[in-house]
Amino acid sequence: MLDERGKPKQTPKKNKSMDISDIFDNSISDTEYSKWINQFERADIPFIEILVSQIKYLSIRRTENHIRNLYSLLLTEIESIDHVLFIPVGYVVKSGSVVAYSFRKLNQIPENRFIPYSDLDSKTLSGIKYLILIDDLVGTGNQCSEVWRDLTTKLNQFNADPQLIYATLVATEHGKKETEDKTTFKVISSLIINNSEIPFREESKIFENENIKGKTKELVAKYGKDLYPKYPLGYKDNSLLIGFYYSTPNNTLPIFWSSHNNWQPLLTQGDDFRDPQFLVGPEINIPQNLIFKGFENTFVDDNLLDNFDVDANILIKLTQELKNTQLLLIVVPLIQRLNLNEKFVTDLIKLIAELKSEVHEHRNVSSAIFICSEKEIEDLSFYIKSEKVNISDTESIIDLANQSSGFEDCILIDTNGVVHGNFTYYPEKSFINYIPTKLQQATQFSKNKEGLLILFEGENRINFIWNGERLISHRKSSWYLTPSNFDKLTTHLAQLHGVRKETIERLLTLAIEMTHIGEGGLITIGDADEVIKLSVKKPNQKVKLVAHNISELGIRQWINILSQDGANIFDNDGILVEYMTTLRPPNDVVLDLETGKGTKHQTAQIISFITKTIAIAISVDSNFTIYSKGKKVYRMSG
């Protein structure tokens, strides 16, 4: 196609008919879309919107339809499920386990037709004609080949030869072919993405001409280098345009899902465990019941959500909000413990959406709600009482929120949905490690009452607190695990590095506090003599620090010190031997550095590799990372 000057056209037509509500099935508002698209340079937007118009987005409604359709397709292949076993597939705590759970619930399949991979043996395989593996996406087909090799080895041990089916919501045309060419799997999928629908494949037909295609690829790569440096066009340069309501595969173009460098993603950001880095095993903070060994961790070893037998509609609503299986496995037991019904959960999610960004007279509103049974109410001190207000009365609850702080008082809602009013917490003087100072009083209160305390700090910051522990938190546009028990982590690091456990506990508490209030810093713990050798700038010798031991001074005083420019070097006993000093590791260190991280994190990672120190890099954008022996051992958003 030529332009008005007779040259190949290099700018696309403006797509006036593109309907965001239709593309995303009313899951993304015009405001959210505008915030995202306006991050691009104005001249780049028409190219980006070509990609937007081609996205396959599976909302809750569409996902449910595809789950039912997938089952119909399977029934034409197997006729009956009497001689069938279903196995959920996916790396540890991957969202595929939620798909498998919904697949069983929505299609009313008996629970005994689903089996953990680890339970496969001669007895369970007896009389089985089909093994059907349930997943959400076949992208390249590489994972399917790995699963097939492991599965067939196991089946051979038991002299079993069932027909193998890989059932998935979505499959790419080339991934399906790759799987069926290299394995004995038959791939059955509700939605096939043709090669012509993948933007930068040779067969792609979504652009007007090759010039526009090339220009779009160039722009996406430009933005992608800042968002996912290793693969600017998505994992292994797959450049897919697929998103699920609960997560986005990293095969999809990172301009849609990445949040690196303060980019505001359009689609749900969820870790996709197809990346080989997740094969090595879980991070230290993952609960013990989610830790599996060997390559069998490719399979969800147990449908853990079945342990709680939660209503499928509640699960779907929670999945849409939390978008992470690991977080679901924390929240679902609380919902069951409190015996909350579907209507309550629906109203609660709507209320959270309102309170997390509530503003009153140009001021961010902080507030809290405490959900408990009626028996927990008796000895509470109310200063505001409400009448005939229930959890669906958002306007009245917002009025109550404007008359509370959340840090010292709270709105009480019982498990029947009745809103009782505002009460004050009990005064407490003790201090809980790993809990930010502002949250101490609320957390202390929760130790003495059985109930879920949800504390809103304003600006989309939320904390779920239960029985004296902060469980999960919401920052910017995502939910994160924020555990309060670090005993295994601190014990492991203390033994590995010969550092006092109390020192690590104290500095970890300070790192959490700094993360919470948006202060940055760089801390090393242990092997101080070797770390100091890498110091090239000394602090002002006219300024002397009187207290050197980490056990001295209060939290605020230490934060004033640790948040200054430069590194803070502690020895194995918790003595600050140097601060406000610049560390310059050698340039010739061979180490696979984390992608998408700045100089502070890279310095911390390298220093922990070439010395025996523990390094903590604290970002001003609300997260910190602990490095040991050149590897990330823990990361938390505060």
PyMOL commands that set and color helices and strands:
alter all, ss='L'
color gray80, all
select helices_A, chain A and resi 20-23+30-37+42-53+60-78+96-106+111-113+117-119+122-125+142-157+173-182+195-197+210-227+235-237+254-257+260-262+276-280+288-290+295-298+304-307+312-322+325-337+342-355+374-376+394-401+437-447+487-497+501-517+528-532+555-562+599-610
alter helices_A, ss='H'
color red, helices_A
select strands_A, chain A and resi 56-58+84-88+130-138+163-172+186-193+242-244+359-360+363-364+367-372+381-385+409-414+419-424+451-458+461-466+469-475+478-481+521-525+535-537+567-570+576-583+614-619+623-628+631-637
alter strands_A, ss='S'
color yellow, strands_A
deselect
rebuild
show_as cartoon
